[in-house]
Amino acid sequence: MASPGHCANLMNPMFTEVGAAYATATNADYGVYWTMLFGAP
């Protein structure tokens, strides 16, 4: 994990829930896009 900000979010013990999704776009620079949402109740 080269990004300190991404690492901090992934390892943060306050986040107890996660949602993930992806989308594909054949005409875009990158074929697949991913997103994650971290949260806590």
PDB file of N, CA, C and O in Angstrom:
ATOM      1  N   MET A   1       0.835  -1.162   0.000  1.00  0.00           N
ATOM      2  CA  MET A   1       0.000   0.000   0.000  1.00  0.00           C
ATOM      3  C   MET A   1       0.884   1.231   0.000  1.00  0.00           C
ATOM      4  O   MET A   1       1.358   1.677   1.045  1.00  0.00           O
ATOM      5  N   ALA A   2       1.091   1.757  -1.157  1.00  0.00           N
ATOM      6  CA  ALA A   2       2.007   2.874  -1.327  1.00  0.00           C
ATOM      7  C   ALA A   2       1.416   4.209  -0.883  1.00  0.00           C
ATOM      8  O   ALA A   2       2.162   5.157  -0.635  1.00  0.00           O
ATOM      9  N   SER A   3       0.103   4.301  -0.780  1.00  0.00           N
ATOM     10  CA  SER A   3      -0.535   5.563  -0.409  1.00  0.00           C
ATOM     11  C   SER A   3      -0.823   5.588   1.089  1.00  0.00           C
ATOM     12  O   SER A   3      -1.629   4.791   1.570  1.00  0.00           O
ATOM     13  N   PRO A   4      -0.185   6.483   1.833  1.00  0.00           N
ATOM     14  CA  PRO A   4      -0.447   6.561   3.272  1.00  0.00           C
ATOM     15  C   PRO A   4      -1.919   6.845   3.597  1.00  0.00           C
ATOM     16  O   PRO A   4      -2.449   6.314   4.573  1.00  0.00           O
ATOM     17  N   GLY A   5      -2.572   7.666   2.798  1.00  0.00           N
ATOM     18  CA  GLY A   5      -3.979   7.979   3.033  1.00  0.00           C
ATOM     19  C   GLY A   5      -4.885   6.769   2.852  1.00  0.00           C
ATOM     20  O   GLY A   5      -5.787   6.534   3.655  1.00  0.00           O
ATOM     21  N   HIS A   6      -4.638   5.997   1.783  1.00  0.00           N
ATOM     22  CA  HIS A   6      -5.434   4.789   1.554  1.00  0.00           C
ATOM     23  C   HIS A   6      -5.184   3.761   2.654  1.00  0.00           C
ATOM     24  O   HIS A   6      -6.120   3.124   3.136  1.00  0.00           O
ATOM     25  N   CYS A   7      -3.943   3.604   3.042  1.00  0.00           N
ATOM     26  CA  CYS A   7      -3.588   2.657   4.103  1.00  0.00           C
ATOM     27  C   CYS A   7      -4.279   3.042   5.411  1.00  0.00           C
ATOM     28  O   CYS A   7      -4.805   2.177   6.111  1.00  0.00           O
ATOM     29  N   ALA A   8      -4.280   4.322   5.738  1.00  0.00           N
ATOM     30  CA  ALA A   8      -4.911   4.783   6.978  1.00  0.00           C
ATOM     31  C   ALA A   8      -6.406   4.480   6.979  1.00  0.00           C
ATOM     32  O   ALA A   8      -6.951   4.072   8.005  1.00  0.00           O
ATOM     33  N   ASN A   9      -7.074   4.673   5.846  1.00  0.00           N
ATOM     34  CA  ASN A   9      -8.503   4.363   5.765  1.00  0.00           C
ATOM     35  C   ASN A   9      -8.760   2.870   5.909  1.00  0.00           C
ATOM     36  O   ASN A   9      -9.667   2.466   6.636  1.00  0.00           O
ATOM     37  N   LEU A  10      -7.980   2.056   5.232  1.00  0.00           N
ATOM     38  CA  LEU A  10      -8.185   0.605   5.282  1.00  0.00           C
ATOM     39  C   LEU A  10      -7.923   0.026   6.666  1.00  0.00           C
ATOM     40  O   LEU A  10      -8.581  -0.935   7.066  1.00  0.00           O
ATOM     41  N   MET A  11      -6.984   0.587   7.392  1.00  0.00           N
ATOM     42  CA  MET A  11      -6.593   0.050   8.694  1.00  0.00           C
ATOM     43  C   MET A  11      -7.282   0.726   9.879  1.00  0.00           C
ATOM     44  O   MET A  11      -7.059   0.329  11.022  1.00  0.00           O
ATOM     45  N   ASN A  12      -8.105   1.728   9.632  1.00  0.00           N
ATOM     46  CA  ASN A  12      -8.759   2.475  10.702  1.00  0.00           C
ATOM     47  C   ASN A  12      -9.748   1.576  11.447  1.00  0.00           C
ATOM     48  O   ASN A  12     -10.718   1.115  10.845  1.00  0.00           O
ATOM     49  N   PRO A  13      -9.529   1.315  12.736  1.00  0.00           N
ATOM     50  CA  PRO A  13     -10.422   0.417  13.481  1.00  0.00           C
ATOM     51  C   PRO A  13     -11.804   1.008  13.754  1.00  0.00           C
ATOM     52  O   PRO A  13     -12.702   0.282  14.180  1.00  0.00           O
ATOM     53  N   MET A  14     -11.994   2.302  13.520  1.00  0.00           N
ATOM     54  CA  MET A  14     -13.315   2.903  13.742  1.00  0.00           C
ATOM     55  C   MET A  14     -14.299   2.509  12.642  1.00  0.00           C
ATOM     56  O   MET A  14     -15.511   2.562  12.851  1.00  0.00           O
ATOM     57  N   PHE A  15     -13.794   2.117  11.479  1.00  0.00           N
ATOM     58  CA  PHE A  15     -14.671   1.681  10.392  1.00  0.00           C
ATOM     59  C   PHE A  15     -15.023   0.214  10.609  1.00  0.00           C
ATOM     60  O   PHE A  15     -14.143  -0.647  10.639  1.00  0.00           O
ATOM     61  N   THR A  16     -16.304  -0.061  10.758  1.00  0.00           N
ATOM     62  CA  THR A  16     -16.756  -1.436  10.995  1.00  0.00           C
ATOM     63  C   THR A  16     -17.613  -1.967   9.850  1.00  0.00           C
ATOM     64  O   THR A  16     -17.996  -3.137   9.848  1.00  0.00           O
ATOM     65  N   GLU A  17     -17.909  -1.116   8.886  1.00  0.00           N
ATOM     66  CA  GLU A  17     -18.720  -1.518   7.746  1.00  0.00           C
ATOM     67  C   GLU A  17     -18.059  -1.021   6.469  1.00  0.00           C
ATOM     68  O   GLU A  17     -17.395   0.015   6.462  1.00  0.00           O
ATOM     69  N   VAL A  18     -18.247  -1.770   5.394  1.00  0.00           N
ATOM     70  CA  VAL A  18     -17.661  -1.385   4.117  1.00  0.00           C
ATOM     71  C   VAL A  18     -18.630  -1.756   2.997  1.00  0.00           C
ATOM     72  O   VAL A  18     -19.302  -2.786   3.040  1.00  0.00           O
ATOM     73  N   GLY A  19     -18.676  -0.895   2.009  1.00  0.00           N
ATOM     74  CA  GLY A  19     -19.431  -1.177   0.794  1.00  0.00           C
ATOM     75  C   GLY A  19     -18.487  -1.048  -0.382  1.00  0.00           C
ATOM     76  O   GLY A  19     -17.620  -0.175  -0.390  1.00  0.00           O
ATOM     77  N   ALA A  20     -18.643  -1.896  -1.365  1.00  0.00           N
ATOM     78  CA  ALA A  20     -17.773  -1.860  -2.540  1.00  0.00           C
ATOM     79  C   ALA A  20     -18.616  -2.016  -3.797  1.00  0.00           C
ATOM     80  O   ALA A  20     -19.643  -2.694  -3.793  1.00  0.00           O
ATOM     81  N   ALA A  21     -18.166  -1.381  -4.867  1.00  0.00           N
ATOM     82  CA  ALA A  21     -18.869  -1.480  -6.141  1.00  0.00           C
ATOM     83  C   ALA A  21     -17.877  -1.253  -7.270  1.00  0.00           C
ATOM     84  O   ALA A  21     -16.806  -0.676  -7.079  1.00  0.00           O
ATOM     85  N   TYR A  22     -18.260  -1.720  -8.450  1.00  0.00           N
ATOM     86  CA  TYR A  22     -17.430  -1.460  -9.617  1.00  0.00           C
ATOM     87  C   TYR A  22     -18.314  -1.170 -10.819  1.00  0.00           C
ATOM     88  O   TYR A  22     -19.491  -1.528 -10.849  1.00  0.00           O
ATOM     89  N   ALA A  23     -17.727  -0.520 -11.799  1.00  0.00           N
ATOM     90  CA  ALA A  23     -18.414  -0.233 -13.052  1.00  0.00           C
ATOM     91  C   ALA A  23     -17.426  -0.444 -14.182  1.00  0.00           C
ATOM     92  O   ALA A  23     -16.224  -0.237 -14.015  1.00  0.00           O
ATOM     93  N   THR A  24     -17.931  -0.850 -15.319  1.00  0.00           N
ATOM     94  CA  THR A  24     -17.080  -1.031 -16.490  1.00  0.00           C
ATOM     95  C   THR A  24     -17.447   0.008 -17.542  1.00  0.00           C
ATOM     96  O   THR A  24     -18.604   0.407 -17.676  1.00  0.00           O
ATOM     97  N   ALA A  25     -16.445   0.426 -18.270  1.00  0.00           N
ATOM     98  CA  ALA A  25     -16.650   1.400 -19.338  1.00  0.00           C
ATOM     99  C   ALA A  25     -15.648   1.097 -20.446  1.00  0.00           C
ATOM    100  O   ALA A  25     -14.460   1.389 -20.306  1.00  0.00           O
ATOM    101  N   THR A  26     -16.108   0.527 -21.520  1.00  0.00           N
ATOM    102  CA  THR A  26     -15.199   0.126 -22.599  1.00  0.00           C
ATOM    103  C   THR A  26     -14.595   1.313 -23.334  1.00  0.00           C
ATOM    104  O   THR A  26     -13.534   1.176 -23.942  1.00  0.00           O
ATOM    105  N   ASN A  27     -15.238   2.470 -23.296  1.00  0.00           N
ATOM    106  CA  ASN A  27     -14.731   3.635 -24.016  1.00  0.00           C
ATOM    107  C   ASN A  27     -13.950   4.597 -23.122  1.00  0.00           C
ATOM    108  O   ASN A  27     -13.673   5.724 -23.533  1.00  0.00           O
ATOM    109  N   ALA A  28     -13.591   4.177 -21.912  1.00  0.00           N
ATOM    110  CA  ALA A  28     -12.869   5.035 -20.975  1.00  0.00           C
ATOM    111  C   ALA A  28     -11.387   4.672 -20.953  1.00  0.00           C
ATOM    112  O   ALA A  28     -10.985   3.638 -21.486  1.00  0.00           O
ATOM    113  N   ASP A  29     -10.583   5.529 -20.333  1.00  0.00           N
ATOM    114  CA  ASP A  29      -9.145   5.284 -20.234  1.00  0.00           C
ATOM    115  C   ASP A  29      -8.843   3.988 -19.500  1.00  0.00           C
ATOM    116  O   ASP A  29      -7.916   3.266 -19.866  1.00  0.00           O
ATOM    117  N   TYR A  30      -9.616   3.693 -18.476  1.00  0.00           N
ATOM    118  CA  TYR A  30      -9.458   2.466 -17.703  1.00  0.00           C
ATOM    119  C   TYR A  30     -10.745   1.671 -17.882  1.00  0.00           C
ATOM    120  O   TYR A  30     -11.829   2.253 -17.875  1.00  0.00           O
ATOM    121  N   GLY A  31     -10.649   0.387 -18.037  1.00  0.00           N
ATOM    122  CA  GLY A  31     -11.827  -0.419 -18.327  1.00  0.00           C
ATOM    123  C   GLY A  31     -12.727  -0.658 -17.132  1.00  0.00           C
ATOM    124  O   GLY A  31     -13.941  -0.788 -17.290  1.00  0.00           O
ATOM    125  N   VAL A  32     -12.150  -0.719 -15.927  1.00  0.00           N
ATOM    126  CA  VAL A  32     -12.927  -1.025 -14.729  1.00  0.00           C
ATOM    127  C   VAL A  32     -12.643   0.031 -13.668  1.00  0.00           C
ATOM    128  O   VAL A  32     -11.488   0.390 -13.436  1.00  0.00           O
ATOM    129  N   TYR A  33     -13.686   0.521 -13.033  1.00  0.00           N
ATOM    130  CA  TYR A  33     -13.570   1.502 -11.958  1.00  0.00           C
ATOM    131  C   TYR A  33     -14.131   0.894 -10.675  1.00  0.00           C
ATOM    132  O   TYR A  33     -15.211   0.303 -10.681  1.00  0.00           O
ATOM    133  N   TRP A  34     -13.399   1.041  -9.589  1.00  0.00           N
ATOM    134  CA  TRP A  34     -13.809   0.514  -8.284  1.00  0.00           C
ATOM    135  C   TRP A  34     -13.989   1.660  -7.306  1.00  0.00           C
ATOM    136  O   TRP A  34     -13.320   2.688  -7.409  1.00  0.00           O
ATOM    137  N   THR A  35     -14.898   1.477  -6.356  1.00  0.00           N
ATOM    138  CA  THR A  35     -15.059   2.423  -5.260  1.00  0.00           C
ATOM    139  C   THR A  35     -15.378   1.659  -3.983  1.00  0.00           C
ATOM    140  O   THR A  35     -15.986   0.589  -4.019  1.00  0.00           O
ATOM    141  N   MET A  36     -14.964   2.219  -2.863  1.00  0.00           N
ATOM    142  CA  MET A  36     -15.274   1.636  -1.556  1.00  0.00           C
ATOM    143  C   MET A  36     -15.731   2.755  -0.632  1.00  0.00           C
ATOM    144  O   MET A  36     -15.227   3.876  -0.690  1.00  0.00           O
ATOM    145  N   LEU A  37     -16.687   2.431   0.214  1.00  0.00           N
ATOM    146  CA  LEU A  37     -17.206   3.371   1.199  1.00  0.00           C
ATOM    147  C   LEU A  37     -17.060   2.732   2.570  1.00  0.00           C
ATOM    148  O   LEU A  37     -17.552   1.628   2.805  1.00  0.00           O
ATOM    149  N   PHE A  38     -16.388   3.427   3.468  1.00  0.00           N
ATOM    150  CA  PHE A  38     -16.162   2.926   4.821  1.00  0.00           C
ATOM    151  C   PHE A  38     -17.068   3.680   5.779  1.00  0.00           C
ATOM    152  O   PHE A  38     -17.274   4.884   5.628  1.00  0.00           O
ATOM    153  N   GLY A  39     -17.610   2.971   6.768  1.00  0.00           N
ATOM    154  CA  GLY A  39     -18.493   3.630   7.714  1.00  0.00           C
ATOM    155  C   GLY A  39     -18.577   2.893   9.039  1.00  0.00           C
ATOM    156  O   GLY A  39     -17.963   1.844   9.239  1.00  0.00           O
ATOM    157  N   ALA A  40     -19.352   3.474   9.928  1.00  0.00           N
ATOM    158  CA  ALA A  40     -19.619   2.895  11.242  1.00  0.00           C
ATOM    159  C   ALA A  40     -21.057   3.238  11.605  1.00  0.00           C
ATOM    160  O   ALA A  40     -21.552   4.302  11.233  1.00  0.00           O
ATOM    161  N   PRO A  41     -21.734   2.346  12.331  1.00  0.00           N
ATOM    162  CA  PRO A  41     -23.130   2.628  12.688  1.00  0.00           C
ATOM    163  C   PRO A  41     -23.252   3.787  13.670  1.00  0.00           C
ATOM    164  O   PRO A  41     -24.360   4.146  14.067  1.00  0.00           O
TER     165      PRO A  41
END
